[in-house]
């Protein structure tokens, strides 16, 4: 593995309602040594967050039945207020981007650039470990 031991243990929750996209993210992250939990719905994500902790949340903005990634991130932050979080979106409005910034949530635009995806995750985990 090419990642450091500290990063290798990072537990990442990935939520996206498109199964193929979710599988792609999971495979990319596992290849980098992360421990990945990949879920298709905000409901499953919230139930899982209630049972276990994560080091980072990656969540699609637009989820099933009008749910959003903000809800999943809010649930994760109830458990761990400092958890680094990234919103993934194909069509962010200025309002969505501003809301994310206000809540200190990173935003990555689809289609995802793999290099940017991995460096953003690594940077957020590093920053969180330093604080």
C-alpha positions, -999 to 999 in steps of 0.1 A, spaced: 0 0 0 12 35 -8 -6 54 20 8 60 55 -4 39 84 -24 67 99 -44 71 66 -46 34 61 -68 31 91 -91 60 82 -128 49 81 -146 66 53 -184 66 48 -194 70 12 -231 76 3 -244 79 -33 -277 67 -47 -261 55 -79 -247 20 -73 -221 21 -101 -207 54 -88 -207 41 -53 -188 10 -63 -162 31 -82 -156 54 -51 -153 24 -28 -128 6 -51 -107 37 -55 -106 43 -17 -100 7 -8 -71 7 -33 -56 36 -13 -59 16 20 -90 32 35 -116 13 53 -148 20 33 -185 17 42 -205 24 10 -242 30 12 -270 38 -13 -294 58 9 -295 86 35 -316 63 57 -290 35 57 -263 61 62 -280 76 93 -286 42 108 -250 32 103 -237 65 117 -257 59 148 -239 25 153 -203 34 143 -179 62 139 -161 74 108 -131 96 101 -146 112 70 -179 114 52 -182 116 14 -217 121 3 -236 128 -29 -256 160 -26 -287 146 -43 -300 114 -26 -332 94 -27 -366 110 -22 -355 146 -20 -329 138 7 -296 156 6 -260 150 16 -264 178 41 -287 156 62 -262 127 63 -234 151 72 -255 166 99 -261 132 114 -224 124 113 -216 157 130 -241 150 158 -218 121 167 -185 138 159 -188 176 154 -153 178 139 -157 151 112 -144 162 79 -170 160 52 -172 163 14 -202 169 -7 -201 154 -42 -223 170 -68 -230 171 -105 -251 202 -103 -244 225 -74 -261 258 -73 -243 288 -59 -266 285 -29 -255 249 -23 -218 257 -26 -222 287 -2 -242 266 23 -214 239 22 -187 265 27 -207 280 57 -209 246 72 -172 239 65 -180 211 41 -158 205 11 -174 203 -24 -162 182 -53 -179 184 -87 -188 154 -108 -174 140 -129 -148 135 -102 -111 141 -109 -95 111 -92 -63 131 -83 -83 159 -68 -107 134 -51 -78 116 -33 -58 147 -25 -89 164 -10 -96 134 12 -60 131 23 -58 168 31 -90 168 51 -80 138 72 -45 153 78 -60 187 89 -84 169 112 -56 148 128 -36 180 134 -65 198 152 
